[in-house]
Amino acid sequence: MKKRGKILVGNLFSETNEASINELFMKAEGTVVSVDFPLDKKRGTSRGYAFVLMSTQLEAEQAIEQLDGAEVGGRRVSLTLAEGEGVKDRRKWFHLF
């Protein structure tokens, strides 16, 4: 079985929704297995990040190449590989533009 690739999508605007993330990843080659879109419990808005699980590690890497820096809701998003519960490159987690 091939290893799936988990992507951290950072720098999301608080009004971003899961549909916006799905729309972004439709532009990339590969198959999105799931989107984990944590919400702020008090406000019901985005917490500023999401996790996208791609069907293979290679597809995740290709999606990052294609989509890192893309604009979602007026902000440039930052994509990086997530490892397990953590993040591979914490310096890229959030960019403030």
C-alpha positions as CSV (number, residue, x, y, z in Angstrom):
1,M,0.0,0.0,0.0
2,K,1.3,3.4,-0.9
3,K,1.9,6.0,1.8
4,R,-0.7,8.9,1.7
5,G,0.5,12.5,1.7
6,K,-0.8,14.9,4.3
7,I,-0.6,18.6,3.5
8,L,-0.9,21.5,6.0
9,V,-2.6,24.5,4.4
10,G,-1.8,27.6,6.4
11,N,-2.5,31.3,6.4
12,L,-6.3,30.9,5.8
13,F,-8.6,33.9,6.3
14,S,-11.1,33.3,9.2
15,E,-14.0,33.4,6.7
16,T,-12.5,30.6,4.5
17,N,-14.6,27.5,4.3
18,E,-14.0,23.8,3.3
19,A,-15.5,24.4,-0.1
20,S,-12.8,27.0,-0.8
21,I,-10.1,24.4,0.1
22,N,-11.8,21.8,-2.2
23,E,-12.0,24.3,-5.0
24,L,-8.3,25.1,-4.7
25,F,-7.2,21.4,-4.7
26,M,-9.4,20.7,-7.8
27,K,-6.7,22.7,-9.7
28,A,-4.0,20.1,-8.7
29,E,-3.4,16.8,-10.2
30,G,-4.2,13.9,-7.8
31,T,-6.9,12.7,-5.6
32,V,-8.0,14.4,-2.4
33,V,-8.9,11.7,0.1
34,S,-10.1,14.0,2.9
35,V,-10.0,17.6,4.2
36,D,-9.7,18.3,7.9
37,F,-10.9,21.8,8.4
38,P,-10.8,22.7,12.2
39,L,-13.2,25.5,13.3
40,D,-12.9,27.9,16.2
41,K,-15.5,26.5,18.6
42,K,-16.7,29.9,19.9
43,R,-16.9,31.7,16.5
44,G,-17.6,28.8,14.1
45,T,-14.9,30.2,11.7
46,S,-11.7,28.9,10.4
47,R,-8.8,28.5,12.8
48,G,-6.4,29.6,10.0
49,Y,-5.3,26.2,8.7
50,A,-6.5,22.9,7.3
51,F,-5.1,19.5,6.5
52,V,-5.6,17.9,3.1
53,L,-4.9,14.2,2.7
54,M,-3.9,13.1,-0.8
55,S,-3.9,9.5,-2.0
56,T,-0.1,9.3,-2.4
57,Q,2.9,11.1,-1.1
58,L,3.9,12.0,-4.6
59,E,0.5,13.6,-5.3
60,A,0.9,15.7,-2.1
61,E,4.4,16.9,-3.2
62,Q,3.1,17.8,-6.7
63,A,0.1,19.6,-5.2
64,I,2.4,21.6,-3.0
65,E,4.5,22.6,-6.0
66,Q,1.5,23.6,-8.0
67,L,-0.5,25.4,-5.3
68,D,1.9,26.9,-2.7
69,G,1.3,30.6,-2.7
70,A,-2.1,30.4,-4.4
71,E,-4.7,32.9,-3.4
72,V,-7.7,31.8,-1.3
73,G,-10.1,34.4,0.0
74,G,-7.7,37.2,-0.7
75,R,-4.7,35.6,1.1
76,R,-1.7,33.7,-0.2
77,V,-1.8,30.2,1.4
78,S,1.2,28.3,2.5
79,L,1.4,24.6,1.8
80,T,3.8,22.2,3.5
81,L,4.0,18.4,4.1
82,A,2.7,17.4,7.5
83,E,4.3,14.5,9.2
84,G,1.9,12.6,11.5
85,E,0.5,15.1,13.9
86,G,3.3,17.7,13.2
87,V,4.6,19.8,10.4
88,K,7.7,19.1,8.4
89,D,8.8,22.7,8.0
90,R,7.4,24.9,10.8
91,R,9.0,28.0,9.2
92,K,6.5,27.8,6.3
93,W,3.4,27.2,8.5
94,F,2.0,30.7,8.3
95,H,3.0,33.6,6.1
96,L,1.6,37.0,6.8
97,F,1.1,38.9,3.6
